[in-house]
């Protein structure tokens, strides 16, 4: 019976030791959250480690995450980090039961990892970014040392000798310490989140106060025939709340427009320029319809959207700084756009200054940019994939060369230059749909930004290509809807679409992956007609 009692006691102590590790990990994170409020929210351990993980993620893994988790990829990453930390904390708690100091040292070591991740991030403001992780780790290590002490220290009973058996540890002292630690950690986390939330209040207020002036060059009205009345088709203009989001920011930057500044400098710049948000609003603004597409969009994928943007011509700002394109003897052939979160995007100077409506956008669909889409200012270059043109939360433009500097994604094996490929998509009927026999309306969208869409064709099974009916084209920088009345017969069928752009180039059948410069191939859906 004694052996059974001791085994059960050992099991209880092991469980409580694992719990001690969890409480220490929880305390480390919540204290770090509280300290990050005095530094900056992006310096918190989960954000810093998550950002470092994203920075080191191979392109193939990134594509896998986007393909399988979509815009929830960052949530999945954060959950993965929390689960990993929890498992680590459990293991450290069990380790500390046998080696008390070693377990506490392991917590400190993990804090060093978090601090190193924070300091090494592209947007790091310096060594101070490591403080939240370090202070949190110290708090967690001390707590673990105290809790494990309650599990290993013999219990003293007044008038009796120390209880040396395994059942003699200080249960009451452990429960009091654990409960107090859990309560204090919860309070610290809540206060930290509140303070970090308040730090964004100025940014929220500046956006609410922003008023977009009427553009000096307004967009033409969207043609009535640009939107086909076919159930299943997306709206021509994508609502802001439905617009895709693909970026590396675990915490969406909340930038105060009143303190925001943009600097233009680098090779071929005769004089550096700096602009405030109001400076841009006071300039002649252009308003344009532009469709954006992510390079991670697979054939038939969802990462494309259309909006009406308002902003300042980027070419005008570059000319004021004395910049010339390479075709006119300019020294720089690449623009490096830097975001407040440290992201860098490289854009060909020639494309920005060739007459297209490249802009620094301040508005989207009639309102100031949403925070998730780059408030207060983002960059847009029609005809280029977003990773080389659409820098959100932009704060710096440096003129350089492709030989001298590789931007963030180029360092990760993506192409330096990435014009959008001619693509088309079937939106209805859906894959594996079961339409009824008779006339079935097949419809979708096609895009070839800055070239436009000239023709869309449909093929049923291995039959001939048939021309689809095109909606009216808005501009060459927008997508174009199409439809085809198919006389469907019972049985299984494969529907395939291809497009021809404004230059006469037919969309290629060759299937390629998204890396290094965008997917290609024809989109097909399989349906069964009843």
C-alpha positions, 0 to 999 in steps of 0.5 A: 500500500505504501508503494501505491501511495508514493506512486500516486503522490509522485504522479500528483507532484508531476502533474503540478510540476507541469502545471507550474511550467504552464503558469510560469509560461503564462506569467512570462507572456503576460508580463512581457505583454505589459512591458511591451506597452511601454516599448511597442506592441510589436516587441511582444514575444509572440509577435516577435517570434512569429515575425521571425518565423515568417521571415525564415519561412521558405516560399513553398511553406508560405504558399502552403499556408496561404493555400490551406489557411487563406487569410487565417494563416497568421492566426494559425501561426500564432496558435502554433506558437502558443501551443509550442510554448505550452508544450515547452512549458510543460516539459520545463516544469517536469524538468524543474521538479528534478533540476530546479535551477536548470528548469528556471534557466530554461525559461530564461533561455527561451526569453533570450530567444524571444529578445533576439527575435525582437531585436533582429526584426526588420522594423526593430527600433533597437535593443530596447525591443528585447526588454519585454521578452527578457523581463517576462522570462525573468518573471516566469523563471522566478515563479517556476523556482518558487512553485517547484520549491513548494513541491520539493520543500518538506512540510513543517508541522508545529511540534513535529519533525519535518516530513521527509516522505514524498507526501510531505510537500507543501500542498497549501503553500503551492495552491496559494502561490499558484492561485496568486500567480495565475491571478496576477498574470491575468491582471498583468495581461489584461492591463498590457492589452488595454495599454497596447490598445490605447497606444493605437487610439491616436491612429484610430482618431486620425483616421476618423478625422481624415477627410479625402478631398475631391480628386483633381482627376476623378475616375470615369463612371464604371460602365453600366455593362461592366457588371453582369447580372449572373448569380454567382459572379463577384461584384465588379467593385470589391467591398473593403471588408471583402478585399483580400489581405496577404501580408506578413504583419502579425499585428496590423500596424496602427499608424497615426496619420498626424505623425506619419512621414514619407521620405524620398531619397537615394540614387539619382535624387537631386534633393531628398523630399519629405511629406506629411499626410496632409502634404499629400492630401493638399496635392492634386489627387487622382482617382482610378479603378485598379484591380489588384492581384497577389502573386500567391494566387493560384489558378482560379484562386481568390486573391484578387479584388477591385477597388476605386483608389484615390492618391498622388501620382508617384511619378510626379513626386519622383520627378520633383526629387529629380529622378529620371527613369533608366530609359532617360539616363536615370541612375536608379532602376529600382524603388525600394518601398519600406513599410513601418513593419520593416517590409521592403518591396522592390519596384522597377522605376521604369514601370512607375514612370512610364505613364501608368497610374502608379500612385501613393493611395490614401483612399479606397472605395470612397473612404480613407484606407482601412488599417488592414489595407495600409492606412494612412498611405500605401503604394499601387502600381497597376500591372504588377503583382503586389509583392513588387508594387503594393507596399502598405503602411509605406514610410520610405522610398529609396532609389537604388538598383537591382544589382545593389539591393534585393527586397524582402521577397527576392531574398526568398527566391521570388522574381525581381520583376513580376508583371501580372500574367493573363488569367481567367477564372470560372466563378459559376458553376462551382466545382463539383456542382450539379446543374440541371440539364438545359441552358446553364450560364457559365461565368467568371472574370479575366484579368491582365492589368495594364493590358486589358482583356480582348477575348475569353473562350470556353471549352466543354470537355475536349470540344472546340473553343467557343467565344464567351460574351464579354462585359463592357471593359472599364479600363485596361487596369481592371478585371473583366467579367464574362459569360457563356450560355452552355447547353448542358447535357446530362453527365459529367463535364469539364469546363475550361476557360482561357483569355486573350489580353489586349496585346493579342497574347493568349493565356498559356496552358502551361501550369506553373506554381506561384513561385517565382513570379505567379501561377499560370495555366487554364482554370477548369471545373468539373460538374455533373449535369442532372 
